[in-house]
Amino acid sequence: MSKQVTARSLALEILEAVLDQGAYANLALHKALQKTSLSPADKALVTELVYGTLTRKITLEWHLSFFVEDRDKLDSPIYPVLLMTLYQMLYLEKIPNRAAIHQAVELVKKRLHPAASGYVNAILRKIESQGLQDPAKIKRLNKRLSILYSLPVWLVRDLLEEYGNERGEALMESLLWKNRASLRVQDLAEKDRLKELLEARDSEISPCGLVKDQGQFAASQAFQEGQVTIQDESSQLVAPTLALEGWERVLDACSAPGGKTTHIATYLDQGQVTALDLYDHKLALIEENAHRLGLADRIQTKRLDAREVHKAFPKGSFDKILVDAPCSGIGLLRRKPDIRYRKSREDLDQLQEIQLQILDSVCQTLQEGGIITYSTCTIFSKENQQVIQKFLEGHPDFEQVPLVHPKTEMMVDGCLLITPELFGTDGFFISQLRKKS
């Protein structure tokens, strides 16, 4: 990186990559931060600006629409600069407006010409002097909630339909909360020591989880030595549902990046988990995690489409199977804010078909009496309860196994449904099926 790179110029580069070129925010951010020599404080600002602007993008666009006549006529990067600067003015109290505006003008001046920077300055000064409209005054409910919580209208409508107005809005509001760091402890006997060492606290829902409001744990000695791994609390609830005794042959049908694969492996001594993914680079990531955690001897990776499992493995190959299915990822919006701009209602229909194809394939390789845990990181019944119901209708040799958890507010029809407003975690769904003997 050049010496002229600043936190804002780097954030702008990443936002342009996401908004104009379709890059994934988490990947683009990680790649950029690895290459830069910015200070930790500046790296934190880059992260805040990228995730904050993307999370609030619909709200910010609505506010800007009263000041910008036709954004499509603006030269790049004027519009993303306006979005990023308005985010700072509205939501980052520690940054004075004059500083945010000055930096915006400088960014545009370096990239374009004095007239463009003058335009940016005029728009932002006008916003500062005139103030902004109040989205709470929007009369139509779906539109109002869309602007207030920066969600596409289709998603607002579906959340209200699925959860009702009160819980639906609480859920939307929770998607704006700051995402916290969460860890899974490898050895529970070490949990208290690691909690103190990392200045973390216990997870409310996962016995092996630690959480912290913020922090970069990948650089910690505990992480490097394989004592902890980064995994959301709700995701940590999946592997224990398999009730592993240590000897089982387990299939993780959709395994990357390997958080659940390695969690499964911690329960095995003589058994083995076969981890599948479509892409070699993702399998390499699983292997890297397995080596760091000292679990490589219990994990075997294989490049395979999970819909083709029945062609690659004979009947009765596995005692237990995890299908952490491809899904819309709506439960991850706090961590991956750009998902909301990539998905549509039609995607949910297509995903349900893929989810059922995967279940139909893997179930043919399960031992009699064996179990399948089916999980997703989404909160819509179309990808969750409806998938289980349709699978059972087509497979009378299977039955649902009711799950239990002490936090009863997460229980729905014998399944775990963790919505983001309950405990501040990712949204997640976990259910279980058994092949009748």
C-alpha positions in Angstrom: 0.0 0.0 0.0 1.1 3.6 -0.7 2.0 5.9 2.1 -1.0 8.1 1.1 -3.5 5.4 2.1 -5.7 6.5 5.0 -8.5 4.8 6.9 -11.1 6.6 4.8 -9.4 6.1 1.4 -9.1 2.3 2.2 -12.7 2.1 3.4 -13.8 3.9 0.2 -11.9 1.4 -2.0 -13.6 -1.5 -0.2 -17.1 0.1 -0.5 -16.6 0.7 -4.2 -15.6 -3.0 -4.6 -18.7 -4.1 -2.8 -21.2 -1.6 -4.3 -19.8 -1.4 -7.8 -18.1 -4.8 -8.4 -20.2 -7.1 -6.3 -17.3 -8.1 -3.9 -18.2 -9.7 -0.6 -17.7 -7.2 2.2 -16.1 -9.5 4.7 -13.7 -11.0 2.2 -12.7 -7.6 0.7 -12.2 -6.1 4.1 -10.1 -9.0 5.3 -7.9 -8.9 2.2 -7.4 -5.1 2.4 -6.6 -5.1 6.1 -4.0 -7.9 5.7 -2.1 -5.8 3.1 -2.2 -2.4 4.8 0.2 -1.1 7.4 -2.4 1.2 9.0 -2.4 1.3 12.8 -4.9 -0.9 14.8 -7.0 2.2 15.5 -7.2 3.0 11.8 -8.0 -0.6 10.9 -10.8 -0.4 13.4 -12.1 2.7 11.7 -11.9 1.1 8.3 -14.0 -1.8 9.6 -16.5 0.6 11.2 -16.9 2.7 8.1 -17.4 -0.3 5.8 -19.7 -2.3 7.9 -21.6 0.7 9.2 -22.2 2.3 5.8 -23.4 -1.0 4.3 -25.6 -1.8 7.3 -27.3 1.7 7.1 -27.1 2.0 3.3 -30.9 2.1 2.7 -31.4 4.7 5.4 -28.5 6.8 4.2 -29.7 6.6 0.6 -33.2 7.9 1.7 -31.6 10.9 3.5 -29.4 11.7 0.5 -32.3 11.5 -1.9 -33.6 14.9 -0.6 -30.2 16.5 -1.5 -29.0 14.6 -4.6 -31.2 15.0 -7.7 -29.8 12.1 -9.8 -27.2 9.9 -8.2 -26.6 8.0 -11.5 -25.2 11.2 -13.0 -22.5 11.5 -10.3 -18.9 10.6 -11.2 -17.5 7.8 -9.2 -16.6 7.8 -6.3 -18.8 10.8 -5.3 -21.9 8.8 -4.2 -20.1 6.3 -1.9 -18.1 9.2 -0.4 -21.4 10.9 0.5 -22.8 7.6 1.9 -19.7 7.0 4.1 -19.5 10.6 5.3 -23.2 10.8 6.1 -22.8 7.6 8.1 -20.0 9.4 10.2 -22.2 12.5 10.7 -25.2 10.5 11.8 -23.8 7.6 13.8 -20.1 8.3 14.9 -20.3 10.8 17.7 -16.6 10.9 18.3 -15.9 12.3 14.8 -16.8 16.0 14.4 -18.8 16.8 11.3 -16.2 19.3 10.1 -13.5 16.6 10.2 -15.7 14.1 8.3 -16.6 16.7 5.7 -13.0 17.8 5.2 -11.9 14.3 4.7 -14.6 13.7 2.2 -13.6 16.8 0.2 -10.0 15.7 0.2 -10.9 12.2 -1.0 -12.8 13.5 -3.9 -10.2 16.1 -4.7 -7.5 13.4 -5.0 -9.6 11.2 -7.2 -11.4 13.8 -9.4 -11.2 17.6 -9.7 -11.9 20.7 -7.7 -15.5 21.1 -9.0 -16.4 17.6 -7.8 -15.0 18.3 -4.3 -16.8 21.6 -4.2 -20.1 19.7 -5.0 -19.4 17.2 -2.2 -18.7 20.0 0.2 -21.8 21.9 -0.7 -24.1 18.8 -0.3 -22.6 17.9 3.1 -22.7 21.5 4.4 -26.3 21.7 3.2 -27.2 18.6 5.1 -25.4 19.9 8.2 -27.3 23.3 8.1 -30.7 22.1 7.0 -30.9 18.8 9.0 -32.6 15.6 7.8 -36.1 14.3 7.3 -37.5 12.0 10.0 -38.2 8.5 8.6 -40.6 7.8 11.5 -43.1 10.0 9.7 -43.3 7.8 6.7 -46.9 6.6 6.6 -46.7 3.2 4.9 -45.5 0.6 7.5 -43.3 -1.5 5.3 -41.6 1.5 3.8 -41.1 3.2 7.2 -39.5 0.1 8.7 -37.4 -0.4 5.6 -35.9 3.1 6.0 -35.7 2.9 9.8 -33.8 -0.4 9.8 -32.2 -0.3 6.4 -33.8 -3.5 5.1 -35.3 -4.1 1.6 -39.1 -3.9 1.6 -39.5 -7.5 0.7 -37.5 -8.6 3.7 -39.5 -6.3 6.0 -42.8 -7.7 4.7 -41.6 -11.3 5.1 -40.3 -10.7 8.7 -43.6 -9.1 9.7 -45.6 -12.0 8.1 -43.5 -14.6 9.8 -43.0 -13.0 13.3 -45.8 -10.5 13.6 -45.4 -6.7 14.0 -44.0 -6.5 17.5 -41.4 -9.3 17.4 -40.7 -8.6 13.7 -39.7 -5.0 14.4 -37.7 -6.0 17.5 -35.9 -8.5 15.3 -35.2 -5.8 12.7 -33.9 -3.4 15.3 -31.5 -6.1 16.7 -29.9 -6.4 13.3 -28.4 -2.9 13.9 -26.7 -3.9 17.1 -22.9 -4.0 17.1 -21.7 -7.6 16.4 -19.7 -9.0 19.2 -16.8 -11.4 19.1 -17.5 -15.0 20.1 -15.2 -18.0 20.7 -15.5 -21.7 21.3 -13.2 -23.1 23.9 -11.6 -26.5 22.9 -11.1 -27.8 26.5 -13.9 -26.9 28.9 -11.5 -27.5 31.8 -9.6 -24.5 30.6 -12.6 -22.2 30.1 -12.3 -20.2 33.3 -8.6 -19.6 32.8 -9.1 -18.5 29.1 -12.1 -16.3 30.1 -9.8 -14.4 32.5 -6.9 -14.3 30.1 -9.0 -13.0 27.2 -11.1 -10.7 29.4 -14.2 -12.3 28.0 -17.5 -13.5 29.6 -19.6 -16.7 29.4 -22.0 -17.2 26.5 -25.7 -17.2 27.6 -26.6 -20.1 25.4 -23.4 -22.2 24.7 -21.6 -24.0 27.5 -18.3 -23.9 25.5 -18.7 -20.3 24.4 -17.0 -17.0 25.4 -18.1 -13.6 24.2 -16.6 -10.1 24.2 -18.2 -6.9 22.9 -15.2 -6.3 20.6 -11.7 -7.8 20.0 -9.4 -9.4 17.4 -8.9 -12.9 18.7 -7.1 -14.4 15.7 -3.9 -12.7 16.8 -4.1 -14.0 20.4 -1.8 -16.7 21.7 -4.8 -18.8 22.8 -6.1 -18.8 19.2 -2.7 -19.5 17.6 -2.1 -22.4 20.0 -5.5 -23.9 19.2 -7.1 -23.4 22.6 -10.0 -21.4 21.2 -11.5 -20.9 17.8 -13.8 -18.2 16.4 -17.4 -19.4 16.1 -20.7 -17.8 16.7 -22.6 -18.9 19.9 -25.6 -20.2 18.0 -23.4 -22.2 15.6 -21.8 -23.8 18.7 -25.1 -25.5 19.5 -25.1 -27.7 16.4 -22.4 -30.3 17.0 -23.7 -31.3 20.5 -27.1 -32.3 19.0 -25.3 -35.2 17.3 -24.7 -36.7 20.8 -21.4 -38.2 19.7 -19.8 -41.0 21.8 -16.4 -41.0 20.0 -16.5 -44.0 17.6 -18.9 -42.7 15.0 -18.4 -42.2 11.2 -19.7 -38.7 10.7 -20.4 -36.8 7.5 -20.4 -33.0 7.5 -22.0 -32.5 4.1 -21.5 -28.7 3.7 -18.6 -28.1 5.9 -16.6 -24.9 5.0 -15.1 -23.0 6.8 -15.0 -25.8 9.3 -16.2 -24.5 12.6 -18.7 -27.2 13.0 -16.4 -29.9 11.5 -13.7 -29.2 14.1 -16.3 -29.0 16.9 -17.6 -32.5 15.8 -14.0 -33.8 15.8 -13.5 -32.8 19.4 -16.0 -35.4 20.4 -14.3 -38.2 18.5 -11.5 -40.5 19.5 -11.7 -43.6 17.3 -14.2 -42.1 14.9 -13.8 -39.8 11.9 -15.6 -36.9 10.3 -15.7 -36.6 6.5 -15.9 -32.9 5.5 -17.2 -32.0 2.1 -17.2 -28.8 0.1 -17.4 -27.8 -3.6 -14.1 -25.8 -3.6 -10.5 -26.8 -2.9 -9.7 -23.4 -1.3 -12.5 -23.9 1.2 -11.3 -27.4 2.0 -7.8 -26.0 2.5 -9.3 -23.6 5.1 -10.9 -26.6 6.9 -7.6 -28.4 6.9 -5.8 -25.3 8.2 -8.2 -25.0 11.1 -8.0 -28.7 11.8 -4.2 -28.6 12.1 -4.2 -25.5 14.3 -6.7 -27.2 16.7 -4.8 -30.5 16.7 -7.7 -32.4 15.1 -6.3 -33.2 11.7 -6.1 -37.0 12.3 -9.9 -37.1 12.9 -10.9 -35.1 9.8 -10.9 -36.2 6.2 -11.8 -33.6 3.5 -13.2 -34.4 0.1 -14.3 -32.1 -2.8 -17.9 -33.1 -3.6 -21.3 -31.5 -4.2 -23.5 -32.6 -1.3 -26.3 -33.4 -3.7 -24.0 -36.2 -5.1 -23.2 -37.9 -1.8 -25.3 -41.0 -2.5 -23.2 -41.6 -5.7 -19.9 -41.3 -3.9 -20.6 -43.3 -0.7 -22.4 -46.6 -0.3 -25.5 -47.2 1.8 -24.8 -47.2 5.6 -21.5 -45.3 5.3 -22.3 -42.9 8.1 -23.7 -43.2 11.6 -24.4 -39.5 11.9 -24.7 -36.7 9.4 -24.7 -32.9 9.6 -26.3 -30.9 6.8 -25.5 -27.3 7.6 -27.4 -26.3 4.4 -26.7 -23.5 1.9 -29.3 -20.9 2.8 -30.2 -17.2 2.4 -28.0 -16.3 5.4 -30.6 -13.8 6.7 -29.5 -14.7 10.3 -26.1 -13.3 9.5 -27.1 -9.8 8.6 -25.4 -8.2 11.6 -22.1 -9.8 10.6 -22.5 -9.7 6.8 -24.6 -6.6 6.1 -24.3 -6.8 2.3 -26.4 -10.0 2.3 -29.5 -7.9 2.4 -28.7 -6.4 -1.0 -27.8 -9.8 -2.6 -30.9 -11.8 -1.8 -34.5 -11.8 -3.0 -37.7 -13.6 -2.1 -37.2 -15.8 -5.1 -33.9 -17.0 -3.7 -35.7 -18.7 -0.8 -37.7 -20.9 -3.2 -34.6 -22.0 -5.1 -32.7 -22.6 -1.9 -35.4 -24.9 -0.5 -35.1 -27.1 -3.6 -31.3 -27.4 -3.1 -31.8 -28.1 0.6 -34.2 -30.9 -0.1 -31.9 -32.3 -2.8 -29.0 -32.5 -0.3 -31.1 -34.2 2.4 -32.4 -36.6 -0.2 -28.9 -37.6 -1.2 -27.2 -37.8 2.2 -30.1 -39.8 3.8 -29.3 -42.7 1.4 -25.9 -43.1 3.1 -27.1 -43.2 6.7 -27.0 -46.3 8.9 -30.4 -47.5 10.2 -31.1 -45.8 13.5 -28.6 -43.0 12.5 -29.4 -39.3 12.8 -29.2 -36.2 10.6 -28.9 -32.8 12.1 -30.2 -30.2 9.7 -29.2 -26.6 10.4 -29.2 -23.2 8.6 -28.2 -19.6 9.4 -31.6 -18.3 8.4 -34.8 -17.6 10.3 -37.5 -18.2 7.7 -39.7 -21.3 7.9 -39.5 -21.8 4.1 -35.8 -22.9 4.5 -36.3 -24.5 7.9 -39.5 -26.1 9.3 -41.0 -26.4 5.8 -37.9 -28.3 4.5 -38.1 -30.7 7.4 -41.9 -31.2 6.8 -41.4 -31.8 3.1 -38.5 -34.2 3.6 -40.6 -36.3 6.1 -43.5 -36.4 3.7 -41.2 -37.9 1.0 -39.3 -40.2 3.4 -41.6 -42.3 5.6 -38.6 -44.2 6.9 -37.5 -41.1 8.8 -38.9 -39.4 11.9 -38.2 -36.0 13.6 -36.2 -36.1 16.9 -37.3 -33.3 19.2 -34.4 -31.2 20.5 -34.2 -29.6 23.9 -32.4 -26.6 25.3 -32.8 -24.8 28.7 -33.5 -21.5 27.0 -37.1 -22.5 26.1 -37.7 -19.2 24.1 -35.5 -20.8 21.4 -37.7 -23.9 21.1 -40.2 -24.2 18.2 -41.9 -27.5 17.3 -39.0 -29.5 18.7 -36.4 -27.4 16.8 -34.1 -24.7 17.9 -34.9 -21.4 16.3 -32.5 -18.7 17.6 -33.5 -15.2 16.3 -31.0 -12.4 16.6 -32.9 -10.3 19.1 -33.1 -13.1 21.7 -29.4 -13.2 22.8 -27.6 -11.0 20.3 -26.3 -14.0 18.3 -26.5 -14.9 14.7 -30.0 -16.2 13.7 -29.9 -20.0 13.5 -32.1 -23.0 13.0 -31.3 -26.6 14.2 -33.4 -29.7 13.8 -32.9 -33.4 13.8 -34.1 -36.5 11.9 -33.7 -40.2 12.6 -33.7 -43.1 10.2 -36.1 -45.7 11.6 -34.6 -49.1 12.4 
